[in-house]
């Protein structure tokens, strides 16, 4: 399987790239900064410099040649303002969907966030509200396309060691989940095409990943 990952230098993306490479699949990471290329090669991925904030659909589609799937794991990151939440978390996800359609790549995994359906809590700052709004808008746009889309909404992310046991469903109670387990769930979803059309929330839990994925399509 050849998988193109937007936000290829992110923490979840690099973990997913290692998982794909470990299976003998090909991971292609789209990165904004060419200085990050070596880090991607260390995961077994092929780095491609492509700034999704400053490119066009034809250029991105060209990077998707022969891809079996795309994963949007990009984000504006901490310290960015409301404008970049929109230009990355929403607009870049939409651009990747446009490019996937043009390149004939149907499978699209969108990494979103738990909480996008709820109004920001009292006292939340404007940037957090903009982040949730951008993620929700990306979901609405991408899931409305003629693509095989699965939306994954992880809970609070941690850098702990993977547990391998999760809670995964359309709605789950809020909680933490390791980035490593998120990457492993993304890998499992790539190999579970019947999950297309689902929006799933993910936290740590008691169910092995393979069983949790299988239960979605029983």
C-alpha positions as CSV (number, residue, x, y, z in Angstrom):
1,X,0.0,0.0,0.0
2,X,1.2,3.5,-0.8
3,X,0.0,6.1,1.6
4,X,0.6,9.9,1.4
5,X,0.5,11.6,4.7
6,X,-0.1,15.4,5.0
7,X,1.8,16.8,8.0
8,X,4.4,14.2,7.5
9,X,6.7,15.5,10.3
10,X,4.1,15.6,13.0
11,X,4.3,13.2,15.9
12,X,1.4,11.0,14.9
13,X,2.5,11.0,11.3
14,X,6.0,9.8,12.0
15,X,4.6,7.0,14.2
16,X,2.3,6.0,11.4
17,X,5.2,6.1,8.9
18,X,7.1,3.7,11.0
19,X,4.1,1.4,11.3
20,X,3.6,1.4,7.5
21,X,7.3,0.9,6.8
22,X,7.4,-2.0,9.3
23,X,4.7,-3.7,7.2
24,X,6.5,-3.2,4.0
25,X,4.1,-0.4,2.8
26,X,5.3,2.8,1.3
27,X,4.7,6.0,3.3
28,X,5.1,9.4,1.6
29,X,5.2,12.4,4.0
30,X,4.3,15.8,2.8
31,X,6.4,18.4,4.7
32,X,6.7,22.1,4.6
33,X,10.3,22.4,5.9
34,X,13.0,20.6,3.8
35,X,15.1,20.4,6.9
36,X,12.7,17.7,8.2
37,X,13.5,15.3,5.3
38,X,16.1,13.4,7.2
39,X,13.8,12.7,10.1
40,X,11.2,11.3,7.7
41,X,13.8,9.0,6.1
42,X,14.7,7.7,9.5
43,X,11.1,6.5,9.9
44,X,11.3,4.7,6.5
45,X,9.2,7.3,4.8
46,X,9.7,9.2,1.5
47,X,9.8,12.9,2.2
48,X,8.2,15.3,-0.3
49,X,8.4,19.1,0.2
50,X,5.0,20.5,-0.3
51,X,3.7,23.5,1.7
52,X,-0.1,23.0,1.7
53,X,-0.6,26.6,2.6
54,X,1.2,27.8,-0.5
55,X,0.5,25.5,-3.4
56,X,-2.3,24.4,-5.7
57,X,-4.4,21.4,-6.3
58,X,-2.5,20.2,-9.4
59,X,0.8,20.2,-7.6
60,X,-0.6,18.2,-4.7
61,X,-2.4,15.8,-7.0
62,X,0.9,15.2,-8.7
63,X,2.3,13.9,-5.4
64,X,-0.6,11.5,-5.1
65,X,0.3,9.5,-8.2
66,X,-0.1,5.8,-7.5
67,X,-1.3,6.4,-4.0
68,X,-3.8,4.0,-2.4
69,X,-4.8,6.3,0.3
70,X,-4.2,9.7,1.9
71,X,-4.1,10.7,5.6
72,X,-4.5,14.2,6.8
73,X,-2.5,14.5,10.0
74,X,-1.4,18.1,9.6
75,X,-2.1,20.9,12.1
76,X,-1.1,24.5,12.6
77,X,0.5,23.4,15.9
78,X,0.9,25.2,19.3
79,X,1.7,28.8,19.2
80,X,-0.2,29.5,15.9
81,X,-3.0,32.0,15.7
82,X,-6.6,31.7,14.6
83,X,-5.7,32.5,11.0
84,X,-3.4,29.5,10.7
85,X,-6.0,27.2,12.3
86,X,-8.1,28.0,9.3
87,X,-5.4,27.8,6.7
88,X,-4.0,24.5,7.9
89,X,-6.6,22.6,9.9
90,X,-9.4,23.4,7.5
91,X,-8.1,24.7,4.1
92,X,-5.2,22.3,3.8
93,X,-7.5,19.3,4.5
94,X,-9.9,20.6,1.8
95,X,-7.0,21.0,-0.6
96,X,-5.9,17.4,0.0
97,X,-9.5,16.2,-0.7
98,X,-9.5,18.2,-3.9
99,X,-6.2,16.7,-4.9
100,X,-7.2,13.2,-4.0
101,X,-10.3,13.5,-6.2
102,X,-8.3,14.8,-9.0
103,X,-5.7,12.0,-8.7
104,X,-8.3,9.3,-8.4
105,X,-7.4,8.4,-4.8
106,X,-10.6,7.5,-3.0
107,X,-9.5,6.5,0.5
108,X,-9.1,9.5,2.9
109,X,-8.4,9.4,6.6
110,X,-8.9,12.7,8.4
111,X,-7.4,13.2,11.9
112,X,-9.7,15.6,13.7
113,X,-10.4,16.1,17.4
114,X,-12.9,15.2,20.1
115,X,-14.9,18.1,21.1
116,X,-15.6,19.6,17.7
117,X,-19.4,19.2,18.1
118,X,-19.5,21.0,21.4
119,X,-19.4,24.8,22.0
120,X,-16.1,25.9,23.5
121,X,-16.1,25.8,27.2
122,X,-16.5,29.1,29.2
123,X,-13.2,30.8,29.4
124,X,-11.7,29.1,26.3
125,X,-9.6,31.4,24.2
126,X,-10.3,32.5,20.7
127,X,-7.5,30.4,19.2
128,X,-8.9,27.2,20.7
129,X,-12.4,28.1,19.4
130,X,-10.9,28.7,16.0
131,X,-9.2,25.3,16.1
132,X,-12.4,23.5,16.9
133,X,-14.3,25.5,14.2
134,X,-11.6,24.7,11.6
135,X,-11.6,21.0,12.4
136,X,-15.4,20.8,12.2
137,X,-15.5,22.7,8.9
138,X,-12.9,20.3,7.5
139,X,-15.0,17.4,8.5
140,X,-18.1,18.8,7.0
141,X,-16.3,19.6,3.7
142,X,-14.3,16.4,3.3
143,X,-17.1,14.0,4.3
144,X,-19.4,15.7,1.7
145,X,-17.1,14.6,-1.1
146,X,-17.3,11.5,-3.3
147,X,-14.5,9.9,-1.4
148,X,-14.2,7.0,1.0
149,X,-13.6,9.1,4.1
150,X,-13.1,8.0,7.7
151,X,-12.8,10.7,10.4
152,X,-10.9,9.9,13.5
153,X,-11.4,12.1,16.5
154,X,-8.7,11.3,19.2
155,X,-9.1,12.4,22.8
156,X,-6.3,14.2,24.7
157,X,-3.0,13.1,23.2
158,X,-0.1,11.8,25.2
159,X,3.4,10.7,24.4
160,X,3.2,7.6,26.6
161,X,4.1,4.2,25.4
162,X,1.3,2.5,23.4
163,X,-1.2,0.4,25.3
164,X,-2.8,-1.4,22.4
165,X,-6.2,-1.2,24.0
166,X,-8.7,1.5,23.1
167,X,-12.3,2.6,23.2
168,X,-13.4,3.4,19.6
169,X,-17.0,4.3,18.6
170,X,-19.1,7.1,17.2
171,X,-19.2,8.6,20.7
172,X,-17.0,7.7,23.7
173,X,-16.4,9.4,27.0
174,X,-13.6,11.9,26.9
175,X,-10.2,10.8,28.0
176,X,-6.5,10.4,26.9
177,X,-5.0,8.3,24.2
178,X,-1.4,7.8,23.3
179,X,-0.2,9.1,19.9
180,X,1.3,5.7,19.3
181,X,-2.1,4.1,19.7
182,X,-3.6,6.7,17.4
183,X,-1.1,5.8,14.7
184,X,-1.9,2.1,15.1
185,X,-5.6,2.8,14.8
186,X,-5.0,4.8,11.6
187,X,-3.0,1.9,10.2
188,X,-5.8,-0.5,11.0
189,X,-8.4,1.8,9.5
190,X,-6.3,1.9,6.2
191,X,-6.8,-1.9,6.1
192,X,-10.5,-1.7,6.9
193,X,-12.2,-0.1,3.9
194,X,-15.6,-0.9,5.3
195,X,-15.1,1.9,7.9
196,X,-15.5,4.5,5.2
197,X,-18.3,6.9,6.0
198,X,-17.7,6.7,9.8
199,X,-16.8,9.4,12.2
200,X,-15.1,7.8,15.2
201,X,-14.0,9.0,18.6
202,X,-10.9,7.4,20.2
203,X,-9.6,7.2,23.7
204,X,-7.6,4.6,25.6
205,X,-9.7,1.7,26.8
206,X,-9.9,-2.0,27.3
207,X,-10.5,-3.4,23.8
208,X,-7.6,-4.6,21.6
209,X,-7.3,-2.4,18.5
210,X,-8.1,-5.2,16.0
211,X,-11.2,-6.2,17.9
212,X,-12.4,-2.6,18.2
213,X,-12.0,-2.1,14.4
214,X,-13.8,-5.4,13.7
215,X,-16.7,-4.4,15.9
216,X,-17.4,-1.4,13.8
217,X,-18.4,-3.4,10.8
218,X,-20.0,-6.5,12.4
